[in-house]
Amino acid sequence: VQLVESGGGSVQAGGSLRLSCTASGYTYCMGWFRQAPGKQRERVARISVDGRSGYADSVKGRFTVSKDNAKNTLYLQMNSLKLEDTAMYYCAADSSAFYCVNNELRYWGQGTQVTVS
């Protein structure tokens, strides 16, 4: 499975961005992760094949994850962006329920930078 992300950029605090990630094949789960310089990678949001989603506490109420199954594309709508949301954002996915349940996603995109100032 190959993942191609888009939609990052620079935005002022309080603004919005939408990230997209298109998968080349079947995925059981997909998610967004981020990593800021000097910090550990953090799972931001994920969605399963049955549509269930989950969010990190730091983004609840501000970010929304969704998936267009027809386009095999994952989205992350980010509203009310804060300075601390600045990071490289990665899309990740897996076609196996085993790896999804164990949070060991095997397929990763190249990342897209989000900078909030």
C-alpha positions as CSV (number, residue, x, y, z in Angstrom):
1,V,0.0,0.0,0.0
2,Q,1.4,3.4,-1.0
3,L,0.2,6.5,0.7
4,V,0.3,10.0,-0.8
5,E,-0.3,13.0,1.5
6,S,-1.1,16.6,0.6
7,G,-2.6,19.7,2.1
8,G,0.1,20.9,4.6
9,G,1.3,24.5,4.7
10,S,1.6,27.5,6.9
11,V,-1.3,29.1,8.7
12,Q,-1.9,31.6,11.5
13,A,-3.0,30.5,14.9
14,G,-6.8,30.0,14.9
15,G,-6.8,29.1,11.2
16,S,-7.7,25.8,9.5
17,L,-6.1,23.3,7.2
18,R,-7.2,20.1,5.6
19,L,-4.8,17.2,5.0
20,S,-5.5,14.4,2.5
21,C,-4.0,11.0,2.1
22,T,-4.8,8.7,-0.7
23,A,-4.1,5.0,-0.4
24,S,-3.2,2.8,-3.4
25,G,-4.8,-0.3,-2.0
26,Y,-7.1,-1.8,0.6
27,T,-6.8,-0.5,4.2
28,Y,-8.3,-1.8,7.4
29,C,-7.3,1.2,9.3
30,M,-5.8,4.6,8.5
31,G,-4.5,7.3,10.8
32,W,-2.7,10.6,11.1
33,F,0.4,10.9,13.2
34,R,2.6,13.9,13.8
35,Q,6.1,14.6,15.0
36,A,7.5,17.9,16.1
37,P,11.3,18.6,16.3
38,G,12.7,17.0,19.5
39,K,9.4,15.3,20.4
40,Q,8.1,11.8,20.1
41,R,5.8,10.8,17.3
42,E,2.2,11.2,18.4
43,R,-1.0,9.6,17.0
44,V,-3.4,12.3,16.2
45,A,-6.4,10.5,14.9
46,R,-7.4,7.2,13.3
47,I,-10.3,5.6,11.6
48,S,-11.2,1.9,11.1
49,V,-12.9,0.1,8.3
50,D,-16.1,0.2,10.2
51,G,-15.9,4.0,10.5
52,R,-14.9,4.2,14.2
53,S,-12.6,7.0,14.9
54,G,-10.4,8.1,17.8
55,Y,-8.4,11.2,18.6
56,A,-5.6,12.4,20.8
57,D,-6.8,14.4,23.7
58,S,-4.8,17.4,22.4
59,V,-6.9,17.7,19.3
60,K,-10.3,16.5,20.4
61,G,-13.0,19.1,19.4
62,R,-10.7,20.7,16.9
63,F,-9.7,18.0,14.4
64,T,-11.9,15.7,12.5
65,V,-10.9,12.6,10.7
66,S,-12.9,11.2,7.8
67,K,-12.6,8.9,4.9
68,D,-14.0,8.8,1.4
69,N,-14.1,5.1,0.7
70,A,-14.9,5.6,-3.0
71,K,-11.7,7.6,-3.3
72,N,-9.7,5.6,-0.7
73,T,-8.7,8.9,0.7
74,L,-8.3,9.9,4.4
75,Y,-8.8,13.5,5.5
76,L,-7.9,15.4,8.5
77,Q,-9.8,18.7,9.0
78,M,-7.8,20.8,11.4
79,N,-9.6,23.8,12.9
80,S,-8.6,26.3,15.6
81,L,-5.0,25.5,15.0
82,K,-2.5,26.3,17.8
83,L,1.2,26.9,17.8
84,E,1.8,23.5,19.3
85,D,0.1,21.8,16.3
86,T,3.2,22.7,14.3
87,A,4.8,19.4,13.2
88,M,5.4,17.0,10.3
89,Y,2.1,15.1,9.8
90,Y,2.2,11.6,8.5
91,C,-0.5,9.4,7.2
92,A,-0.3,5.7,8.1
93,A,-2.3,2.6,7.3
94,D,-2.5,-1.1,7.4
95,S,-4.5,-3.8,5.6
96,S,-4.4,-6.2,8.5
97,A,-6.7,-6.0,11.5
98,F,-3.9,-7.6,13.6
99,Y,-1.5,-4.7,13.0
100,C,-4.2,-2.1,13.3
101,V,-5.4,-3.5,16.7
102,N,-1.8,-3.6,17.9
103,N,-1.1,-0.1,16.6
104,E,1.8,-1.3,14.5
105,L,0.9,0.3,11.2
106,R,3.2,-0.8,8.4
107,Y,2.6,1.7,5.7
108,W,3.5,5.3,5.9
109,G,3.4,8.4,3.7
110,Q,6.2,10.8,3.2
111,G,4.8,13.4,5.5
112,T,3.5,16.9,5.0
113,Q,4.6,19.9,7.1
114,V,2.1,22.0,9.1
115,T,3.4,25.2,10.5
116,V,1.2,27.4,12.8
117,S,2.5,30.9,13.6
